[in-house]
Amino acid sequence: MREADGTFVRWSDGMGFLWGAKDELPARGLVCVGKHLARVTACVAPRLLPALVAQAGAGEPEGLEAELVAAIRSAGPLTAAELRDVAGADKREVDRAVAALHRRFVLTSSHLVEQEAGWGALAHDLLERKWTLPRRLPAADDARRELALVVLRSAGELTAADLRGVFGWHRRAAAGVLDGVAPSRDEGEFRIWTAP
């Protein structure tokens, strides 16, 4: 909530909950939190992790990403500042690499590390260490269909662009996945899929 001039007053009820939950829930092992979806911090139900990991199709990290993964594998969860120290890289490079590793479900948020001054710092851990995944993940196509249905049932109806916004899939690919799980209708320039 802000004043007319933009001055911060207080968090809205929803944001007030999310501000604390994004740090507390992963620390307690209740929700997977990270920049996994839509390039923003998202809370993910643990039951969806196998499908999300399967559809991400992440290859082996290289370069700075590989160095950060190796540091976390060896030392345990590390903050961005600690990762910058280990890698000798600047903030922008490390932040970009960490965000990419979150999107590919290699890293995830672990817990909040209190700092001497200011806000706490988020520690990053290996997703495979933080969360138990089945030995055999679903096929990528099955995973995409499962995820599309979750979003579609939550929204009631959506476009391929809406689904693209959540998962970063190409619009044509999102439309193909939606065609496999739900009926659609045309409305002007838009094709809209409805939850079954």
Salt bridges, closest charged atoms under 4 A:
ASP23 OD2 - LYS22 NZ 3.13
GLU24 OE2 - ARG28 NH1 2.76
GLU65 OE1 - ARG104 NH1 2.48
ASP95 OD2 - LYS91 NZ 2.59
ASP125 OD1 - ARG129 NH2 2.67
GLU128 OE2 - ARG73 NH1 2.80
ASP141 OD1 - ARG144 NH1 3.42
ASP142 OD1 - ARG145 NH2 2.32
GLU157 OE1 - ARG185 NH2 3.08
ASP179 OD1 - ARG191 NH2 2.32
GLU187 OE2 - ARG185 NE 2.75
